[in-house]
Amino acid sequence: MNLPFRSTRFFRFGRSLPVMVLVLSFFAGASGPAARGSDLEAEINGYVKSLRAKRVIRSDERTAWLVYDFTAREKLVGINENTSLQAASMVKPYLALAFFHQVRAGKLLYGPTSRRHMELMIQKSNNASTNWVMKQTGGPAATQALLKRHYPSLCHQLSLVEYIPAGGRTYRNRGSAGDYARFLDALWNKRLPESTEMLRLMGLPGIDRLYTKAKRVPKGTMVYNKTGSTAMCCGDMGILVARGSDGRSYPYMLIGIIESGSRNRAYGPWISSRANVIREVSNLTYLSMKKRYSL
């Protein structure tokens, strides 16, 4: 999928054909180091280890990282990709998928009210709108059953068991970097219902951890993402579209998750520090892509 470059994060509304997503070959059974991406994987591993040595990342914190180059159709990094970690708000694109599946099935309508809730859920991470969307698809258990039945390859570690509680302290819903990667691949290649609209939603302006304040990533780079934040989880999953000096677009996905073993009382400093770790990994990833292509 090769999109024209835009300086704003916008994607035109469209429709895509419904399809059951099966196991994607480039992720099937992939748990070891990525072949050609070993340099970047080693660089990210080394960076995280250095932070652990400095106690910037504590011993009770787990991390997961995944990078995929859409142009080469190659996974460059796969670190703890199949580890089940807190999903936080990174589960919200799955809720959008379940809703749009039911729209395609003729069981729900996507109109002004649902569109507004969807935008609030994805762009603003509004929890009341998130619970509204999930309620339309029957609640946590029914929504998980729908997703696992129709999109099993996207849900290996997905565990959707709760609405977003009051105060936003959602700690029980879980997922993995590998699941998010398969989701993003299917989304980018328009294998999901209303892929174009989901990309539009994920491309709405907002603060993220892949592009915002990532100084090595050029200004105007297109980003389609969803962050996740709790007092125990800091993450981001998304697609960045780099612009080449040859005028071509070079899309790649980056997923980064840091999960704490206990709830951090100083939420602000902790989430800010871990967000900056993800931003630095995004910097490293862009520089790696720059070596591969004429960016």
PAGU-169226 format. One record per residue (C-alpha): residue in three letters; residue number from 1; x, y, z negated. Coordinates in nm, 4 decimals, decimal comma. Example, Ala and Ser with C-alpha at 12.3 -4.5 7.8 and 13.67 -1.06 7.14 Angstrom:
% PAGU-169226
+-----+-----+----------+----------+----------+
|  aa |   i |        X |        Y |        Z |
+-----+-----+----------+----------+----------+
| ALA |   1 |   1,2300 |  -0,4500 |  -0,7800 |
| SER |   2 |   1,3670 |  -0,1060 |  -0,7140 |
+-----+-----+----------+----------+----------+
END
This chain:
% PAGU-169226
+-----+-----+----------+----------+----------+
|  aa |   i |        X |        Y |        Z |
+-----+-----+----------+----------+----------+
| MET |   1 |   0,0000 |   0,0000 |   0,0000 |
| ASN |   2 |   0,1701 |   0,3182 |   0,1192 |
| LEU |   3 |   0,0009 |   0,6399 |   0,0050 |
| PRO |   4 |   0,0705 |   0,9959 |   0,1173 |
| PHE |   5 |   0,2546 |   1,2029 |  -0,1400 |
| ARG |   6 |   0,0460 |   1,4489 |  -0,3405 |
| SER |   7 |   0,1661 |   1,7058 |  -0,5910 |
| THR |   8 |  -0,1429 |   1,6546 |  -0,8088 |
| ARG |   9 |  -0,2672 |   1,3355 |  -0,9703 |
| PHE |  10 |  -0,5812 |   1,2735 |  -0,7631 |
| PHE |  11 |  -0,7191 |   0,9752 |  -0,5759 |
| ARG |  12 |  -1,0210 |   0,9878 |  -0,3465 |
| PHE |  13 |  -1,3239 |   0,7838 |  -0,4519 |
| GLY |  14 |  -1,3714 |   0,4696 |  -0,2479 |
| ARG |  15 |  -1,4918 |   0,1108 |  -0,2506 |
| SER |  16 |  -1,3056 |  -0,2188 |  -0,2390 |
| LEU |  17 |  -1,4187 |  -0,5729 |  -0,1738 |
| PRO |  18 |  -1,5003 |  -0,7908 |  -0,4760 |
| VAL |  19 |  -1,2658 |  -1,0836 |  -0,5229 |
| MET |  20 |  -1,1695 |  -1,3336 |  -0,7913 |
| VAL |  21 |  -0,8029 |  -1,2725 |  -0,8664 |
| LEU |  22 |  -0,5979 |  -1,5920 |  -0,8764 |
| VAL |  23 |  -0,2448 |  -1,6411 |  -1,0059 |
| LEU |  24 |  -0,0135 |  -1,4034 |  -0,8219 |
| SER |  25 |   0,2926 |  -1,5751 |  -0,6836 |
| PHE |  26 |   0,5504 |  -1,3193 |  -0,7898 |
| PHE |  27 |   0,4487 |  -1,3511 |  -1,1568 |
| ALA |  28 |   0,3612 |  -1,7199 |  -1,1658 |
| GLY |  29 |   0,5691 |  -1,8832 |  -1,4365 |
| ALA |  30 |   0,7978 |  -1,5819 |  -1,4563 |
| SER |  31 |   0,9447 |  -1,5582 |  -1,8029 |
| GLY |  32 |   1,3193 |  -1,5524 |  -1,7382 |
| PRO |  33 |   1,5384 |  -1,2645 |  -1,6179 |
| ALA |  34 |   1,4516 |  -1,1001 |  -1,2869 |
| ALA |  35 |   1,6935 |  -1,1959 |  -1,0094 |
| ARG |  36 |   1,7988 |  -0,8783 |  -0,8287 |
| GLY |  37 |   1,6810 |  -0,6652 |  -1,1174 |
| SER |  38 |   1,9359 |  -0,8124 |  -1,3562 |
| ASP |  39 |   2,1373 |  -0,4881 |  -1,3661 |
| LEU |  40 |   1,8367 |  -0,2798 |  -1,4690 |
| GLU |  41 |   1,7194 |  -0,5491 |  -1,7081 |
| ALA |  42 |   2,0626 |  -0,5614 |  -1,8698 |
| GLU |  43 |   2,0665 |  -0,1821 |  -1,8907 |
| ILE |  44 |   1,7291 |  -0,1697 |  -2,0653 |
| ASN |  45 |   1,8287 |  -0,4545 |  -2,2970 |
| GLY |  46 |   2,1487 |  -0,2737 |  -2,3837 |
| TYR |  47 |   1,9641 |   0,0519 |  -2,4479 |
| VAL |  48 |   1,7159 |  -0,1135 |  -2,6843 |
| LYS |  49 |   1,9944 |  -0,2991 |  -2,8659 |
| SER |  50 |   2,1812 |   0,0286 |  -2,9155 |
| LEU |  51 |   1,8685 |   0,1816 |  -3,0691 |
| ARG |  52 |   1,8349 |  -0,1158 |  -3,3014 |
| ALA |  53 |   2,1978 |  -0,0777 |  -3,4075 |
| LYS |  54 |   2,1258 |   0,2866 |  -3,4915 |
| ARG |  55 |   1,8015 |   0,1834 |  -3,6645 |
| VAL |  56 |   1,6038 |   0,4064 |  -3,4304 |
| ILE |  57 |   1,4050 |   0,0905 |  -3,3575 |
| ARG |  58 |   1,3580 |  -0,1151 |  -3,6726 |
| SER |  59 |   1,4102 |  -0,4880 |  -3,7091 |
| ASP |  60 |   1,0364 |  -0,5434 |  -3,7582 |
| GLU |  61 |   0,9528 |  -0,3827 |  -3,4223 |
| ARG |  62 |   0,9037 |  -0,5846 |  -3,1043 |
| THR |  63 |   0,9338 |  -0,4476 |  -2,7525 |
| ALA |  64 |   0,8253 |  -0,5639 |  -2,4061 |
| TRP |  65 |   0,9270 |  -0,4238 |  -2,0672 |
| LEU |  66 |   0,8354 |  -0,4991 |  -1,7088 |
| VAL |  67 |   0,9335 |  -0,3276 |  -1,3838 |
| TYR |  68 |   0,8104 |  -0,4281 |  -1,0391 |
| ASP |  69 |   0,9115 |  -0,2812 |  -0,7026 |
| PHE |  70 |   0,6125 |  -0,2865 |  -0,4655 |
| THR |  71 |   0,8238 |  -0,2066 |  -0,1584 |
| ALA |  72 |   1,0540 |  -0,5067 |  -0,2022 |
| ARG |  73 |   0,7781 |  -0,7120 |  -0,3697 |
| GLU |  74 |   1,0244 |  -0,7932 |  -0,6419 |
| LYS |  75 |   1,0163 |  -0,8025 |  -1,0199 |
| LEU |  76 |   1,3169 |  -0,6126 |  -1,1490 |
| VAL |  77 |   1,2665 |  -0,6466 |  -1,5248 |
| GLY |  78 |   1,0770 |  -0,8985 |  -1,7348 |
| ILE |  79 |   1,1540 |  -0,8710 |  -2,1062 |
| ASN |  80 |   0,9094 |  -1,0369 |  -2,3483 |
| GLU |  81 |   0,6458 |  -1,0026 |  -2,0778 |
| ASN |  82 |   0,4323 |  -1,2896 |  -2,2059 |
| THR |  83 |   0,4414 |  -1,1829 |  -2,5710 |
| SER |  84 |   0,0996 |  -1,1026 |  -2,7181 |
| LEU |  85 |   0,1094 |  -0,7474 |  -2,8572 |
| GLN |  86 |  -0,1424 |  -0,4891 |  -2,9680 |
| ALA |  87 |  -0,3325 |  -0,3569 |  -2,6685 |
| ALA |  88 |  -0,4411 |  -0,0247 |  -2,8206 |
| SER |  89 |  -0,5896 |   0,1902 |  -2,5413 |
| MET |  90 |  -0,4082 |  -0,0055 |  -2,2700 |
| VAL |  91 |  -0,7106 |  -0,2376 |  -2,2796 |
| LYS |  92 |  -0,9361 |   0,0377 |  -2,1435 |
| PRO |  93 |  -0,8692 |  -0,0249 |  -1,7716 |
| TYR |  94 |  -0,9901 |  -0,3807 |  -1,8354 |
| LEU |  95 |  -1,3160 |  -0,2388 |  -1,9695 |
| ALA |  96 |  -1,3470 |  -0,0347 |  -1,6516 |
| LEU |  97 |  -1,2898 |  -0,3517 |  -1,4480 |
| ALA |  98 |  -1,5629 |  -0,5382 |  -1,6366 |
| PHE |  99 |  -1,8039 |  -0,2486 |  -1,5836 |
| PHE | 100 |  -1,7307 |  -0,2231 |  -1,2111 |
| HIS | 101 |  -1,7634 |  -0,5996 |  -1,1752 |
| GLN | 102 |  -2,1175 |  -0,5710 |  -1,3083 |
| VAL | 103 |  -2,1836 |  -0,2766 |  -1,0756 |
| ARG | 104 |  -2,0852 |  -0,4946 |  -0,7808 |
| ALA | 105 |  -2,3058 |  -0,7706 |  -0,9158 |
| GLY | 106 |  -2,5994 |  -0,5284 |  -0,9153 |
| LYS | 107 |  -2,6381 |  -0,5396 |  -1,2934 |
| LEU | 108 |  -2,5159 |  -0,1865 |  -1,3708 |
| LEU | 109 |  -2,5213 |   0,1505 |  -1,1958 |
| TYR | 110 |  -2,2261 |   0,3865 |  -1,1605 |
| GLY | 111 |  -2,3864 |   0,7282 |  -1,1788 |
| PRO | 112 |  -2,3179 |   1,0677 |  -1,3405 |
| THR | 113 |  -2,3474 |   0,9391 |  -1,7000 |
| SER | 114 |  -2,1308 |   0,6305 |  -1,6579 |
| ARG | 115 |  -1,8791 |   0,8212 |  -1,4457 |
| ARG | 116 |  -1,8416 |   1,0820 |  -1,7196 |
| HIS | 117 |  -1,7937 |   0,8146 |  -1,9869 |
| MET | 118 |  -1,5409 |   0,6391 |  -1,7631 |
| GLU | 119 |  -1,3414 |   0,9590 |  -1,7135 |
| LEU | 120 |  -1,3460 |   1,0332 |  -2,0860 |
| MET | 121 |  -1,2361 |   0,6763 |  -2,1633 |
| ILE | 122 |  -0,9430 |   0,6703 |  -1,9196 |
| GLN | 123 |  -0,8286 |   1,0332 |  -1,8994 |
| LYS | 124 |  -0,8999 |   1,1464 |  -2,2563 |
| SER | 125 |  -0,8907 |   0,8025 |  -2,4234 |
| ASN | 126 |  -1,2189 |   0,8933 |  -2,5892 |
| ASN | 127 |  -1,3178 |   0,6079 |  -2,8200 |
| ALA | 128 |  -1,6904 |   0,6861 |  -2,8319 |
| SER | 129 |  -1,7024 |   0,6640 |  -2,4519 |
| THR | 130 |  -1,4942 |   0,3463 |  -2,4649 |
| ASN | 131 |  -1,7476 |   0,1831 |  -2,6954 |
| TRP | 132 |  -2,0300 |   0,3047 |  -2,4686 |
| VAL | 133 |  -1,8661 |   0,1398 |  -2,1661 |
| MET | 134 |  -1,8020 |  -0,1830 |  -2,3565 |
| LYS | 135 |  -2,1594 |  -0,1917 |  -2,4819 |
| GLN | 136 |  -2,2867 |  -0,1835 |  -2,1223 |
| THR | 137 |  -2,1025 |  -0,5080 |  -2,0511 |
| GLY | 138 |  -2,2343 |  -0,6790 |  -2,3646 |
| GLY | 139 |  -1,9752 |  -0,5949 |  -2,6302 |
| PRO | 140 |  -1,6261 |  -0,7349 |  -2,6959 |
| ALA | 141 |  -1,6999 |  -1,1088 |  -2,6771 |
| ALA | 142 |  -1,9196 |  -1,0886 |  -2,3670 |
| THR | 143 |  -1,6746 |  -0,8553 |  -2,1933 |
| GLN | 144 |  -1,3811 |  -1,0860 |  -2,2631 |
| ALA | 145 |  -1,5799 |  -1,3858 |  -2,1384 |
| LEU | 146 |  -1,6640 |  -1,2006 |  -1,8158 |
| LEU | 147 |  -1,3019 |  -1,1040 |  -1,7555 |
| LYS | 148 |  -1,1610 |  -1,4472 |  -1,8317 |
| ARG | 149 |  -1,4197 |  -1,6142 |  -1,6094 |
| HIS | 150 |  -1,3730 |  -1,3926 |  -1,3041 |
| TYR | 151 |  -1,0140 |  -1,2656 |  -1,3462 |
| PRO | 152 |  -0,8308 |  -1,5421 |  -1,5340 |
| SER | 153 |  -0,4822 |  -1,4563 |  -1,4064 |
| LEU | 154 |  -0,5114 |  -1,1079 |  -1,5564 |
| CYS | 155 |  -0,6074 |  -1,2342 |  -1,9007 |
| HIS | 156 |  -0,3479 |  -1,4881 |  -2,0165 |
| GLN | 157 |  -0,2868 |  -1,3057 |  -2,3442 |
| LEU | 158 |  -0,5921 |  -1,0789 |  -2,3419 |
| SER | 159 |  -0,7856 |  -1,0914 |  -2,6691 |
| LEU | 160 |  -1,0770 |  -0,8494 |  -2,6812 |
| VAL | 161 |  -1,2467 |  -0,8890 |  -3,0169 |
| GLU | 162 |  -1,3545 |  -0,5472 |  -3,1430 |
| TYR | 163 |  -1,5082 |  -0,2142 |  -3,0566 |
| ILE | 164 |  -1,2838 |   0,0822 |  -3,1387 |
| PRO | 165 |  -1,3406 |   0,1314 |  -3,5140 |
| ALA | 166 |  -1,4105 |   0,4693 |  -3,6738 |
| GLY | 167 |  -1,0885 |   0,6671 |  -3,6867 |
| GLY | 168 |  -0,9512 |   0,4805 |  -3,3843 |
| ARG | 169 |  -0,7647 |   0,2182 |  -3,5885 |
| THR | 170 |  -0,7937 |  -0,0621 |  -3,3357 |
| TYR | 171 |  -0,5347 |  -0,3253 |  -3,4228 |
| ARG | 172 |  -0,6985 |  -0,6544 |  -3,3255 |
| ASN | 173 |  -0,7334 |  -0,6291 |  -2,9467 |
| ARG | 174 |  -0,4248 |  -0,7736 |  -2,7793 |
| GLY | 175 |  -0,2607 |  -0,8145 |  -2,4411 |
| SER | 176 |   0,0791 |  -0,8567 |  -2,2772 |
| ALA | 177 |   0,3038 |  -0,6745 |  -2,0330 |
| GLY | 178 |   0,2632 |  -0,9645 |  -1,7913 |
| ASP | 179 |  -0,1151 |  -0,9330 |  -1,7961 |
| TYR | 180 |  -0,0959 |  -0,5586 |  -1,7385 |
| ALA | 181 |   0,1452 |  -0,6157 |  -1,4491 |
| ARG | 182 |  -0,0876 |  -0,8596 |  -1,2781 |
| PHE | 183 |  -0,3731 |  -0,6139 |  -1,3338 |
| LEU | 184 |  -0,1756 |  -0,3265 |  -1,1806 |
| ASP | 185 |  -0,0650 |  -0,5371 |  -0,8841 |
| ALA | 186 |  -0,4219 |  -0,6439 |  -0,8101 |
| LEU | 187 |  -0,5392 |  -0,2848 |  -0,8532 |
| TRP | 188 |  -0,2721 |  -0,1355 |  -0,6259 |
| ASN | 189 |  -0,3408 |  -0,3929 |  -0,3560 |
| LYS | 190 |  -0,7178 |  -0,3352 |  -0,3852 |
| ARG | 191 |  -0,8096 |  -0,6838 |  -0,4979 |
| LEU | 192 |  -1,0406 |  -0,5540 |  -0,7716 |
| PRO | 193 |  -1,3910 |  -0,4057 |  -0,7533 |
| GLU | 194 |  -1,3756 |  -0,0281 |  -0,7082 |
| SER | 195 |  -0,9951 |  -0,0278 |  -0,7073 |
| THR | 196 |  -0,9846 |   0,3157 |  -0,5478 |
| GLU | 197 |  -1,2070 |   0,4670 |  -0,8147 |
| MET | 198 |  -1,0063 |   0,3027 |  -1,0932 |
| LEU | 199 |  -0,6882 |   0,4469 |  -0,9433 |
| ARG | 200 |  -0,8538 |   0,7877 |  -0,9266 |
| LEU | 201 |  -0,9423 |   0,7601 |  -1,2940 |
| MET | 202 |  -0,5913 |   0,6495 |  -1,3906 |
| GLY | 203 |  -0,4452 |   0,9319 |  -1,1834 |
| LEU | 204 |  -0,6363 |   1,2130 |  -1,3528 |
| PRO | 205 |  -0,4064 |   1,4731 |  -1,5149 |
| GLY | 206 |  -0,2850 |   1,3932 |  -1,8637 |
| ILE | 207 |   0,0189 |   1,3486 |  -2,0859 |
| ASP | 208 |   0,1905 |   1,0139 |  -2,0352 |
| ARG | 209 |   0,5164 |   0,8387 |  -2,1276 |
| LEU | 210 |   0,6303 |   0,7449 |  -1,7776 |
| TYR | 211 |   0,6493 |   1,0889 |  -1,6151 |
| THR | 212 |   0,5724 |   1,3637 |  -1,8688 |
| LYS | 213 |   0,9027 |   1,4774 |  -2,0267 |
| ALA | 214 |   1,0919 |   1,2026 |  -1,8401 |
| LYS | 215 |   1,3536 |   1,4432 |  -1,7060 |
| ARG | 216 |   1,4991 |   1,2138 |  -1,4407 |
| VAL | 217 |   1,1630 |   1,1494 |  -1,2749 |
| PRO | 218 |   1,1080 |   1,4270 |  -1,0169 |
| LYS | 219 |   0,8311 |   1,6794 |  -1,0631 |
| GLY | 220 |   0,5199 |   1,6011 |  -0,8652 |
| THR | 221 |   0,5685 |   1,2237 |  -0,8785 |
| MET | 222 |   0,2292 |   1,0560 |  -0,8620 |
| VAL | 223 |   0,1371 |   0,8489 |  -1,1682 |
| TYR | 224 |  -0,1541 |   0,6095 |  -1,2280 |
| ASN | 225 |  -0,1397 |   0,4953 |  -1,5887 |
| LYS | 226 |  -0,2960 |   0,4310 |  -1,9274 |
| THR | 227 |  -0,1182 |   0,4957 |  -2,2533 |
| GLY | 228 |  -0,1833 |   0,3102 |  -2,5780 |
| SER | 229 |  -0,1290 |   0,4515 |  -2,9260 |
| THR | 230 |  -0,1948 |   0,3304 |  -3,2781 |
| ALA | 231 |   0,0035 |   0,3531 |  -3,6006 |
| MET | 232 |   0,1490 |   0,0148 |  -3,4996 |
| CYS | 233 |   0,1724 |   0,0362 |  -3,1199 |
| CYS | 234 |   0,3171 |   0,2778 |  -2,8659 |
| GLY | 235 |   0,2850 |   0,1815 |  -2,5018 |
| ASP | 236 |   0,2236 |   0,2849 |  -2,1453 |
| MET | 237 |   0,1384 |   0,0855 |  -1,8353 |
| GLY | 238 |   0,1312 |   0,2418 |  -1,4935 |
| ILE | 239 |   0,2378 |   0,2868 |  -1,1348 |
| LEU | 240 |   0,4675 |   0,5654 |  -1,0201 |
| VAL | 241 |   0,4980 |   0,6637 |  -0,6553 |
| ALA | 242 |   0,8449 |   0,7949 |  -0,5762 |
| ARG | 243 |   0,8928 |   1,0078 |  -0,2657 |
| GLY | 244 |   1,1849 |   0,9223 |  -0,0407 |
| SER | 245 |   1,3972 |   1,1675 |   0,1540 |
| ASP | 246 |   1,2740 |   0,9792 |   0,4610 |
| GLY | 247 |   0,9172 |   1,0903 |   0,3869 |
| ARG | 248 |   0,8056 |   0,7438 |   0,2766 |
| SER | 249 |   0,6492 |   0,6513 |  -0,0561 |
| TYR | 250 |   0,8158 |   0,3956 |  -0,2824 |
| PRO | 251 |   0,5706 |   0,2761 |  -0,5499 |
| TYR | 252 |   0,6787 |   0,0802 |  -0,8539 |
| MET | 253 |   0,5196 |  -0,0240 |  -1,1801 |
| LEU | 254 |   0,6599 |   0,0233 |  -1,5278 |
| ILE | 255 |   0,5208 |  -0,1181 |  -1,8501 |
| GLY | 256 |   0,6709 |  -0,0465 |  -2,1900 |
| ILE | 257 |   0,5344 |  -0,1511 |  -2,5294 |
| ILE | 258 |   0,6763 |  -0,1062 |  -2,8792 |
| GLU | 259 |   0,4876 |  -0,2738 |  -3,1637 |
| SER | 260 |   0,5639 |  -0,2200 |  -3,5303 |
| GLY | 261 |   0,5333 |  -0,4995 |  -3,7839 |
| SER | 262 |   0,3441 |  -0,2715 |  -4,0210 |
| ARG | 263 |   0,1304 |   0,0396 |  -4,0040 |
| ASN | 264 |   0,3410 |   0,3560 |  -3,9956 |
| ARG | 265 |   0,2171 |   0,6160 |  -4,2416 |
| ALA | 266 |   0,4068 |   0,8951 |  -4,0641 |
| TYR | 267 |   0,2149 |   0,8359 |  -3,7412 |
| GLY | 268 |   0,3190 |   1,1546 |  -3,5590 |
| PRO | 269 |   0,6983 |   1,1190 |  -3,5891 |
| TRP | 270 |   0,6857 |   0,7436 |  -3,5205 |
| ILE | 271 |   0,4706 |   0,7652 |  -3,2077 |
| SER | 272 |   0,6718 |   1,0607 |  -3,0757 |
| SER | 273 |   1,0023 |   0,8799 |  -3,1268 |
| ARG | 274 |   0,8828 |   0,5590 |  -2,9573 |
| ALA | 275 |   0,7226 |   0,7530 |  -2,6726 |
| ASN | 276 |   1,0634 |   0,9065 |  -2,6060 |
| VAL | 277 |   1,2158 |   0,5579 |  -2,5909 |
| ILE | 278 |   0,9675 |   0,4650 |  -2,3184 |
| ARG | 279 |   1,0467 |   0,7893 |  -2,1369 |
| GLU | 280 |   1,4167 |   0,7071 |  -2,1381 |
| VAL | 281 |   1,3431 |   0,3617 |  -1,9958 |
| SER | 282 |   1,1394 |   0,5401 |  -1,7281 |
| ASN | 283 |   1,4431 |   0,7561 |  -1,6537 |
| LEU | 284 |   1,6619 |   0,4466 |  -1,6214 |
| THR | 285 |   1,4044 |   0,2834 |  -1,3947 |
| TYR | 286 |   1,3800 |   0,5814 |  -1,1613 |
| LEU | 287 |   1,7599 |   0,6019 |  -1,1330 |
| SER | 288 |   1,7645 |   0,2319 |  -1,0471 |
| MET | 289 |   1,5014 |   0,2873 |  -0,7785 |
| LYS | 290 |   1,7077 |   0,5779 |  -0,6473 |
| LYS | 291 |   1,9991 |   0,3410 |  -0,5950 |
| ARG | 292 |   1,7774 |   0,1048 |  -0,3968 |
| TYR | 293 |   1,6156 |   0,3651 |  -0,1741 |
| SER | 294 |   1,6852 |   0,7120 |  -0,0376 |
| LEU | 295 |   1,4886 |   0,9036 |  -0,3007 |
+-----+-----+----------+----------+----------+
END
